[in-house]
C-alpha cells in the first residue's frame, strides 16, 4: 500500500515519508503518524503527515499497520 489515500492511513501507523528538502534525493524518514496535515481524501504525491518526532512530509509507503 502507498500513502496516496487517506482512508488507508491512521494515527499511530509506522510509515516512510519524504520531507520537502529530501524530495529530489528521495531520502525517506521512518516514523509513527502523529497527525494528518492533508485534508483531502487523496493526494497524488502522498498524504502529508506529522510524525511523533515532529518531522513533516508526504507518506510514500506504509511499513507496518499494527496500530
PEHU-V806639 format. One record per residue. N is the residue number from 1. PSI is psi as a letter, one per 20 degrees, with the letter a starting at -180 (999 if undefined). D_CENTER is the distance of its C-alpha to the mean C-alpha in Angstrom with 1 decimal. Layout:
# PEHU-V806639
N&PSI&D_CENTER ; N&PSI&D_CENTER
This chain:
# PEHU-V806639
1&q&11.7 ; 2&r&9.1 ; 3&k&6.1 ; 4&i&8.8 ; 5&p&10.4 ; 6&h&9.6 ; 7&i&12.4 ; 8&i&10.8 ; 9&q&8.3 ; 10&q&10.0 ; 11&p&10.3 ; 12&i&11.1 ; 13&q&9.1 ; 14&o&8.8 ; 15&r&5.9 ; 16&p&6.1 ; 17&r&4.7 ; 18&p&7.7 ; 19&q&9.3 ; 20&g&12.0 ; 21&i&14.8 ; 22&j&13.6 ; 23&h&13.2 ; 24&g&16.8 ; 25&h&16.7 ; 26&j&13.4 ; 27&p&13.2 ; 28&q&10.0 ; 29&p&9.3 ; 30&q&8.8 ; 31&a&8.6 ; 32&p&8.7 ; 33&p&7.0 ; 34&g&9.9 ; 35&r&9.6 ; 36&p&8.4 ; 37&i&9.6 ; 38&p&10.0 ; 39&h&13.2 ; 40&q&13.8 ; 41&h&13.5 ; 42&r&12.0 ; 43&p&11.2 ; 44&h&12.5 ; 45&j&10.2 ; 46&q&6.9 ; 47&p&5.8 ; 48&p&5.7 ; 49&r&5.1 ; 50&p&7.5 ; 51&r&7.9 ; 52&h&11.4 ; 53&i&12.7 ; 54&i&12.1 ; 55&q&10.0 ; 56&p&8.1 ; 57&a&6.1 ; 58&p&4.6 ; 59&p&2.6 ; 60&h&6.1 ; 61&q&7.3 ; 62&o&7.8 ; 63&h&10.2 ; 64&p&12.0 ; 65&k&12.5 ; 66&n&15.3 ; 67&999&14.5
